[in-house]
Amino acid sequence: MNEIEIVFTETLREDFRRLPKHIQRKFEKQVRFLARDPRHPSLRIHRIRDHWEFYVDVHYRCIFQREGNVYILKHVGGHEIVDRFR
């Protein structure tokens, strides 16, 4: 199996800094799951047009693009960020 590479965009980094600390910790945990196994059930990954999303928790999501084994994380925030990509 190919090793997964996770790329954090500057926009993602800015979004992350605005998250509450407890959500930052959840996000970090989910990124570890993504790096080990993108099919991990708690991620609930699914496609949104030409992007993908994974669940941070019931209220927060991360939007990303995938290029082979490279996952480019673009945005993280409340569920409303998903609406920008629908």
N, C-alpha and C positions, 0 to 999 in steps of 0.2 A: 504494500500500500504506500502511495506517495505521501510524503510529509506535507502537512498543511501549513501554509504561511498566512499569517494574519497581518494586515496592513491597516493602520489607524490614520485616517485623513485628519488634517488640521480641524476641519469642521467637527468631526467626531470628538476630537480632544476638547474643543470648546464646549460642545454639548455636555460632555462628561463632567467638566468642571462645574457646570450649573446644576448637576444632579444632587439630590440629598445624599449624604454620606452612606446611608444604609442601601440606597439604590446603586451607588457606585460599587459597593461590595458585591451586590447581586450581579451586576453587570460583569465584574471581573470573574466571578464564578462561572457565568454562562460562557464567557470567552474561553475559559479553560476547557469547558465541555466542547465547544466548537473546535478548538485546536486538536482535541483528542478524538472526537467522534461527532461529526456534523449531524449524524442521525440520532443523537441523544434525544430521548423523548421530551425532556423539559424545554428544549429549544423550540420545538414546534415550528420548524422552518417551513416557510412556504413562499411561493413566488407572488410578486406584485408587479405586473407588467415586466419591465426589463430589470427590475431589482428583486431582492429577496428580503425577508424579514425574519428575525428570531425574537422570541419572547425573553425579556429580562425578568418580568413577572406579569401579573394579570393586568397592570396598568402601563407598563413601560415596554418599549420595543427598540430594536436596533435594525436599521436599514443598511443593507450591504449589496455589493455586486460580487459576482464570482467569476473568476477567470481561471479555469482548471482547478488547481489546488490552492490558488491564491484567493483569499477572502478579503475584500476591500471594505472595511467598515466606514460608513459615511455619516450616519446620524444615529443618535440615541436620545430618547425622550419619551414623553407621554404618548399615548395611543394616537393623538392628533397628528403626529409626524407621519403616520401611515397614510393619512388622508391626502397628503401632498403627492403621494406616489400612485394613487388610484386613478 
